[in-house]
């Protein structure tokens, strides 16, 4: 039995989309265009309510966690982008990041040589 806490189930995204298509196609049945439109709008209203609630919940969580940045605020415009340096360019990657990238490239080159 599927509990509400495990819904929607962990499905492949394509299968999940196909299931929605199958359900929608099955609901067409013998309904007229007006009835199909009414049913479709009802489902869209459900989706909008869920989407609105989720967006609001995400906003509240972001505010509580302190990771919410308003790029339209006057404070942001006065202090500048925290992700940019004084020149307006992104900070260059750290030496640690560059070393990791170099090692990854070396490993990939070794694997390619082994495959040949």
N, C-alpha and C positions, 0 to 999 in steps of 0.2 A: 504494500500500500504506500502511495506517495503522500508524504505529509506536506503541509503548506510551507514548511521551512525548506523543503527540497524542490520547490516549484519556482520557476520552470526547471525541468530536469536537465541534467548535463547531457545535452545532445550535440552532435555535430551541427555547426551553424547551417550547413546546406540542408540537412535533414529537418532541422527546426523550421526553416523557411518553406520547405516543401510541404511540411505538415500544415502550415498555415494556408498554403495554396489549396491543398486537398480539402480542408475544412471549408474554406470559402467557396470552392467549386461545388461542394456537396450542399451548401446552404442555398445555392442559386435555385435548385429544384424547380418548382413550378411557380415561383414568385414572379410577379410583374416587375417591370423596370422601377416603378414607384416604390414597390415593397422592397426590392433589392436596395434601392437608394436609402430608404429609411433604416433598414437593418445595418447597412454599411456605415451610415452616419452614427448609429447607436454604438457600434464597435469603435469607431474613431473617437467618439466622446470618451469611452472607457480608456482608450489609449492616451488621450490628452490629459485626463485626470491623473492617470498613473505617471505620465511623463512630468507633469507639473509638480506632483508630490515628490517625485524622485529628485527633480532639480532643486526644489526648495530644501529638501533634506541634505543634498550635497552642499548647498550654500551654507547651511547651518553648521555642518561638520567642518567645512573649510574654515569658517570663522572661529570655531572652537579650537581647531588645530593651529590656527595662525598662519596658514599658507595661502591666504586669499590676498591677491594683489590687484588693486583697482588701477589700471593703467590710464583711466580717464580722470582720476582725481587730481586736484590742484597740487597736492603734496607730491605725487609721482612726477608731475610735470616740472616742479621746482627742483626736485632732488635728482631727477634723471632715472634712467633705467638701471635697476640693480644688477641686471645681467650684462651690462655693457661697461667698458672702462671709459676714461675721460675722452678718448678719441672717438668714441661711438662705435668701436669695433669690439667684437666679442673677445674676452680674454683668451690668450693662447692656451692650448692644453698644457697641463702640468707635465713635468718630466716623468712622473710615474705613469701617467696615461700614455705618453709617447713610448715608454719602455714596454708597456703591455702590448701596444699596437705592433711594435717592432718584433716582439717575441711571437705574437700571433702570426704575423707575416712569415717569419722564419719557419714556424711549425707547418704552415700551409705549403711553403716551398718544399720542405722536406717530404711531406706527404705526396705532393705532386711528383717529385723525383722517384719515390717508391712506386708510384702507380705506372710510371713509364717503364 
